[in-house]
Amino acid sequence: MKNEVDGRREIASRNTVWATIIARKLTRWGITPNQISMMSIFFAMVGCLLLIGTVIDPGFNKYVAYILFIVCMQSRLLCNLFDGMVAIEGGKKSANGDLYNDMPDRFADALFIIPVGYVAGGFGIELGWLAALLAVMTAYFRWIGAYKTHQHFFNGPMAKQHRMALLTLAFVVATCTIHAGYDRMVCLIALIIINVGLVATLIHRLYLMSHTTNNEIK
C-alpha cells in the first residue's frame, strides 16, 4: 500500500465518477470536511445504540438493528471518503483538518466494535474492549511511523477498512443466522479474528517503521 505523507489513505473509489459528483455537490452546498468527519461519529453512535438495544431489550428487532448497523458502518466509510475529497479536491482544507480527519475515527472505531462484544456476550465483552484498544493503537503506531519516517503506514492485515469489511460480513451472516440462534457466535468469531488481525497489524507496522530509512523500505 502506498504511504501518503499527508496522512490520506489511498481509496480506490476516490477516483470514481459517482464519488467525484457527490464530492462536488457537497462542496457547492457549503458542507465542510470537518463536518463530514464528525458525521462519522454520529453514524457510529447510531450503530452502537442499535446493537445495545438488542442486548438490553429482548423484544428489539434484531433483523432491523443488524441491517441498519451495516448501513451505519458503510456510511462511516463514505464520510471517510468524502471528507478528504472535499478538503483536497474541493479546496476546503483547514488548519485543523488533520485533527478532524483522525480523531473522529478513534471514537467511531470504539463505538462500532465495543457493542459487538456485548452482542456476543461472555468473554466477547472483553474481546470487544480489547479490539477497540488495539484499533486505537494501530493509529498510534501509524503516527509514530509518520513522525519517524515521514510516511503513514496504513498497512493491514486489519486496518480500518479491513475491520469494517469484516464486521459488515459478520453482520450479514449474523442477520441470516438469527433464526438459528448463531448470531452471537458469529460476533464472537469476528471479534477473535479482529483481535488477532490487529496484533498482526501492530507487528507489521512496527516492522515497517523500524526498517524504513530515507522514505524507502529496506
Secondary structure by P-SEA (a helix, b strand, c coil): ccccccccccccccccaaaaaaaaaaaaacccaaaaaaaaaaaaaaaaaaaaaaaacccccaaaaaaaaaaaaaaaaaaaaaaaaaaccccccccaaaaaacaaaaaaaaaacaaaaaaaccaaaaaaaaaaaaaaaaaaaaaaaaaacccccccccccaaaaaaaaaaaaaaaaaaccccaaaaaaaaaaaaaaaaaaaaaaaaaaaaaaccccccc
